[in-house]
Amino acid sequence: FRDINPRYAQISGRSFEEIKRGNWADFVHPDDAGASAPGADWAAGAKTPTRLLRPDGSVVWIDMSLAAIETESQAHPHHLCMIEDVTEKKKSEALIWQQANFDTLTQLPNRRMFHDRLELELARCQREGLRTAILFIDLDHFKEVNDTLGHHQGDVLLVEASRRIRSCVRASDTVARLGGDEFTVILSGLDDPRLGDLIAQKILDVLRAPFDLGQEQAFVSASIGITLFPDDAEDVDNLLKQADQAMYAAKGAGRNRFSYFSPTLQVA
C-alpha cells in the first residue's frame, strides 16, 4: 500500500501505519485470500465481494473494485483500490435467505427448501440407481396440547420433537417442517429399503417419551406414512401425496404406527 484515506483505515479497523507495514493477505479473511489476491482480474476492474479480518477478530464484508493506474515504471504498476462496507447488506441478504428457506420456530428446512432438496436427491438417485424413502410424520393429539396448555407450550413441544426426529436420522438425511405439527424426512440413497422401517420405528419410540413443558408433562405419539422412489412414483408431488395418504392410513389403523403407501390406498 502506498497511500490510503481515513475511511479505508476505518473500514479495515487498522491504522495507516499498520496497513503500510503489511500487505493485502495480512488483512483479508483466510478463506478469501486466494480468491481476492492481486492478479489479472484486478487490472480488469473486477468487483469482488471479500471479507476483511479486523484486529478484534470481527469480520467486515466489502465490495472491492480496482483499476490500473499508468506509471512511468512499467515494472512497478499501481492500482487504485476502492472498497465499500457492505456488511449490513450481507446480513440482510442472509436473513432473507434464512427466512425464505427455514422454519423460524424449529430452524428446520421449510416446505420450499424440502422441495428443492428432494428434487436434487431424486435426480441423484436416478443417476446412481438408488432408492429414496420419504417419511410424512404427523403428531397425534398435538391439538390437545395447544388447547390445554397453550400455544407457547405447543411451540416448545414442536422444537423438542424436531430435535428428537433429527436424532434418529443420518447426517446425510433431511428433516423438514412443512407447517403445524407436520414433519417430513428424506432418507437418501437407500441401498436397503428396510432402513426406512428401522428409522420410522425409532422416531415413533422417541416421540412416545414424555415431553417436559415446565411444570407440565405432555404425551403425544406420531403417525408416519412412507413412500419409496422410484417404486411408488418418480416426481415430488406424487410422492408427497402418496406419503400423506399412507400417513392417514396409519392414523386410521390406530395411530402410533407407520404405514407404507400401496396402490390399494390410491384406489380407496
ZAMARGU-4260 file (C-alpha; in steps of 0.2 Angstrom, whole numbers, plus 5000, padded with zeros to 4 digits):
<rodrens>
0) 5000/5000/5000 | 5007/5017/4995 | 4993/5028/5002 | 4975/5026/5010 | 4962/5038/5015
5) 4955/5038/5033 | 4939/5029/5028 | 4949/5015/5021 | 4958/5013/5038 | 4942/5014/5047
10) 4933/5000/5037 | 4949/4989/5039 | 4949/4993/5058 | 4968/4997/5057 | 4979/5012/5056
15) 4988/5019/5041 | 5005/5014/5048 | 4999/4996/5051 | 4992/4994/5034 | 5008/5001/5026
20) 5019/4989/5035 | 5009/4974/5029 | 5001/4968/5013 | 4984/4963/5007 | 4985/4945/5013
25) 4988/4951/5031 | 4971/4959/5032 | 4959/4948/5021 | 4950/4933/5029 | 4960/4917/5026
30) 4946/4909/5016 | 4945/4924/5004 | 4964/4927/5002 | 4966/4916/4987 | 4950/4922/4978
35) 4954/4940/4981 | 4973/4940/4979 | 4980/4953/4967 | 4981/4946/4950 | 4975/4948/4932
40) 4957/4951/4937 | 4962/4967/4947 | 4968/4975/4932 | 4952/4971/4923 | 4942/4981/4936
45) 4933/4966/4943 | 4922/4969/4958 | 4924/4955/4971 | 4915/4953/4987 | 4928/4950/5001
50) 4929/4948/5020 | 4942/4958/5029 | 4948/4952/5046 | 4949/4966/5059 | 4961/4965/5074
55) 4947/4962/5086 | 4943/4946/5076 | 4927/4954/5069 | 4923/4952/5050 | 4918/4966/5038
60) 4911/4962/5021 | 4917/4973/5007 | 4914/4976/4989 | 4931/4979/4981 | 4935/4986/4964
65) 4952/4990/4957 | 4958/5000/4942 | 4976/5001/4934 | 4985/5017/4935 | 4998/5021/4922
70) 5015/5025/4929 | 5032/5029/4922 | 5039/5012/4928 | 5030/4998/4919 | 5040/4986/4931
75) 5030/4993/4946 | 5012/4995/4941 | 5000/5004/4953 | 4981/5001/4956 | 4968/5012/4963
80) 4958/5001/4976 | 4940/5006/4981 | 4931/4997/4995 | 4914/4999/5002 | 4907/4991/5018
85) 4893/4980/5013 | 4892/4970/5030 | 4874/4976/5034 | 4868/4972/5016 | 4876/4954/5018
90) 4867/4952/5035 | 4850/4957/5027 | 4853/4945/5012 | 4857/4931/5024 | 4842/4934/5035
95) 4830/4935/5020 | 4838/4918/5013 | 4836/4910/5030 | 4818/4916/5032 | 4814/4910/5015
100) 4821/4893/5017 | 4820/4888/5035 | 4806/4887/5048 | 4808/4901/5061 | 4802/4890/5076
105) 4812/4874/5074 | 4826/4880/5062 | 4822/4865/5051 | 4821/4867/5032 | 4804/4873/5027
110) 4792/4867/5013 | 4802/4876/5000 | 4819/4870/5005 | 4812/4852/5007 | 4806/4853/4989
115) 4822/4859/4982 | 4832/4845/4992 | 4820/4832/4987 | 4822/4837/4968 | 4841/4836/4969
120) 4840/4819/4979 | 4828/4811/4966 | 4840/4816/4952 | 4855/4809/4961 | 4846/4793/4965
125) 4840/4791/4947 | 4858/4793/4941 | 4865/4781/4954 | 4851/4768/4954 | 4847/4770/4972
130) 4830/4772/4982 | 4824/4786/4992 | 4811/4785/5006 | 4800/4800/5011 | 4793/4799/5028
135) 4777/4810/5032 | 4776/4812/5050 | 4760/4819/5059 | 4760/4821/5078 | 4745/4813/5086
140) 4735/4823/5099 | 4745/4839/5097 | 4729/4850/5096 | 4725/4844/5113 | 4742/4851/5120
145) 4739/4868/5112 | 4721/4868/5118 | 4725/4863/5136 | 4742/4871/5139 | 4743/4885/5126
150) 4752/4888/5110 | 4768/4893/5118 | 4770/4876/5126 | 4765/4868/5110 | 4779/4878/5102
155) 4791/4871/5115 | 4785/4853/5111 | 4787/4856/5092 | 4805/4862/5095 | 4809/4846/5106
160) 4800/4835/5093 | 4811/4842/5079 | 4826/4838/5089 | 4821/4820/5093 | 4817/4817/5075
165) 4834/4824/5069 | 4842/4812/5082 | 4835/4797/5073 | 4842/4800/5055 | 4859/4801/5047
170) 4868/4817/5044 | 4865/4815/5025 | 4846/4814/5028 | 4834/4829/5028 | 4821/4833/5041
175) 4809/4847/5037 | 4794/4855/5045 | 4780/4858/5032 | 4769/4868/5045 | 4759/4865/5060
180) 4763/4848/5068 | 4769/4840/5051 | 4786/4835/5048 | 4795/4826/5033 | 4811/4816/5032
185) 4821/4812/5016 | 4830/4796/5018 | 4843/4797/5004 | 4852/4784/4994 | 4845/4769/5002
190) 4853/4753/4996 | 4842/4743/5009 | 4824/4749/5010 | 4822/4741/5027 | 4831/4755/5034
195) 4815/4765/5032 | 4807/4753/5044 | 4821/4755/5057 | 4821/4774/5057 | 4802/4775/5057
200) 4801/4764/5072 | 4815/4774/5080 | 4805/4790/5078 | 4789/4783/5085 | 4799/4777/5100
205) 4807/4794/5104 | 4791/4803/5101 | 4782/4792/5114 | 4793/4798/5128 | 4785/4812/5139
210) 4788/4830/5134 | 4793/4841/5149 | 4785/4858/5147 | 4789/4867/5163 | 4778/4862/5177
215) 4768/4851/5165 | 4771/4835/5155 | 4763/4831/5138 | 4762/4814/5129 | 4760/4813/5110
220) 4763/4800/5098 | 4765/4800/5079 | 4758/4793/5063 | 4770/4790/5049 | 4767/4787/5030
225) 4781/4781/5020 | 4783/4781/5001 | 4798/4775/4990 | 4806/4782/4975 | 4806/4776/4961
230) 4795/4761/4966 | 4779/4772/4970 | 4781/4787/4960 | 4795/4797/4951 | 4790/4815/4954
235) 4790/4826/4970 | 4771/4830/4970 | 4765/4812/4968 | 4777/4806/4981 | 4771/4818/4994
240) 4753/4814/4990 | 4757/4796/4992 | 4766/4798/5009 | 4752/4809/5015 | 4739/4795/5010
245) 4750/4782/5019 | 4751/4793/5035 | 4732/4794/5035 | 4731/4775/5034 | 4742/4774/5049
250) 4731/4786/5059 | 4715/4776/5053 | 4724/4760/5059 | 4725/4767/5077 | 4739/4780/5077
255) 4757/4777/5084 | 4762/4767/5069 | 4769/4769/5052 | 4762/4763/5035 | 4769/4761/5018
260) 4760/4768/5003 | 4751/4754/4992 | 4741/4755/4976 | 4725/4750/4986 | 4727/4766/4996
265) 4726/4776/4980 | 4710/4766/4975 | 4702/4769/4992
</rodrens>
